[in-house]
Amino acid sequence: MVILSAILYLIGHHPGLTMLTLSGIGLGAGMLLAIWRRQVLWCGLVIPFFLFSSISYFIVPFANALFLNAFGTSATAIIVHKQETNEMLNESYIWDYDAVLKTADGRDLALQFSTTSVAIYPIRNEILIPPEDDPFIVKYIPGFERNIVIMCDESSYGKRRKIERDRAPVEKAAGQYAVSPTNQAFIKEYRAALQAFLRKHRDDADPDLILEYEERLNSLEQTD
C-alpha cells in the first residue's frame, strides 16, 4: 500500500518527470527488443508509454482518490497558505497550497499540493478545495503521509456547501410563493421543498435556519 501510494503521489505531483521517465522506459525497452528481435518496429513501443504518461496527468488524481478512500486512515488537516501561480487550467489560475496534517497518532506534518495534483473524494467534475484556516477531513496511507485525499462531504466546508445547495430549491419556491401566495401549485412546491430540506438537514444545519423553515412550513399548513 505504501509503495502504491508513493507512486500515485509522484505521478500526480510530478507529471513532467513522469512523462520523461515512462517515455524513456518505453524507448529503452523498445530499442532492446528491436536489437534482440532484429525488428526496428519495436522502437514504436515508446508510443503507448508516452500516451499513458500524457493521460495519467488527468486520471491519476481520480485513481488516487478512490485508492485512498478505500484503504486510507482518517485524519485532519488545515490549509495555512495559498498562492496563485501563472499557470491556468480551464481558464482559471492554478493555486499552490501549504497545509499541516495531524496524523492519527498525533504528529504534525507539512504538506504541499496544487489545484491540479490534489485528490478529492467524492469524485466530481469540480475541484472543491477547503478555505484557509478551516480544518478538513483527509485520508492517507500510514508510512507515506504526504499523499492525502480530501474528504469533501465529511468536512465542514463540504457540509456547508451541501446545505447551501439544498437551500436553493427552497428559496426558489419561496420566491414563487411570494409573487403568487394563492397559487396551489406554488404552495405545494414550497411545502415539498421545505419538507425535503428539513428531512435532510434537521441535524446538521444551523438551528436558527431549521427553526425558520419549520415556522414557514407551519405557516403554509395554516393556509390550507
Secondary structure, 3 states (H helix, E strand, C coil): CHHHHHHHHHHHHCHHHHHHHHHHHHHHHHHHHHHHHCCHHHHHHHHHHHHHHHHHHHHHHHHHHHHHHHHCEEEEEEEEEEEEEEEEECCEEEEEEEEEEECCCCCEEEEEEECCCCEEECCCCCCCCCCCCCCEEEEEECCEEEEEEEEHHHCHHHHHHHHHHHHHHHHHHHHHHHHCCCCHHHHHHHHHHHHHHHHHHCCCCCHHHHHHHHHHHHHHHHHC
